[in-house]
Amino acid sequence: MLKDIQTIKAELNVGESTVRRWVREGILPVVRLGRRVLIRQEDLRDFIDRAADTQCRTAAAEVGQQCQRR
């Protein structure tokens, strides 16, 4: 399933410029169909998982413990 930037920004509750920055920096892979910029559902899921892992490791490091993701 492909989603456009408007859908992604609404789902993640971030601004359009944030999503476009992630795309520009290569953090969030896209599929381009003509002028349309679309994100695959699998790529979005991977992006969210990577962000959660990073956040977990950062928080765990601050208290000197291991990251315990469920």
N, C-alpha and C positions, 0 to 999 in steps of 0.2 A: 504494500500500500504506500502511495506517495502522498505527502502532505506539503502544503505551501507554507511560506514563512508566516503568513497571518495566522494559520492554524497552530503552528509551533509556538508562536509568541503567546497566544491565548492559553495553550495547554501548560506552558511553563511559567506563565504570569511574568513575562519579561517584555521589554520594549523591542520593537522591530529592529532598531539599530544594534541592540545586543545580539540578536540572532544573526543579523548580517555581518557583524564583527566576527562571530564564531565561524561563519562560512568563509569570510575573507582570510582569516588566520588558519584555516584548514582544520579547525577543531571539530567542526560539524560538516561531514561530507554531504555533497549535494549531487543531484542529477539535473542537468539542464536540458530542457525541451524547448527549443527556440529561445525565447526570452524568459521563459518561466524557470524559476529556481525552485526545485522540489527536494524534499528530504524523505528518504526511505524510512519506514517505521523501524526497521532493524537498526539502522544507523542512529536514529533517535534514542532507541533503547540502550544501545552501546554507549552513547554519549552520556546518558543519565547514569548508567552504571559506573562509568569512569569517574564522573563527578562525585557520586556517592562514596566511592572508594577513596578518593582524594580527601574528601571532607572527613571521613572516618579516620584515616591515617593521621591527618592533621590534629584532630581532636584528641586522639589517643596519645600522640606524641606530647601534647601539652600537659598531660597528666601522667606521663611516663608509663603507659600501659599499652597492651596490644589492641589492635582494632578488632572488635567483635561484631562483624556484620552477620545478619540473619539471612 
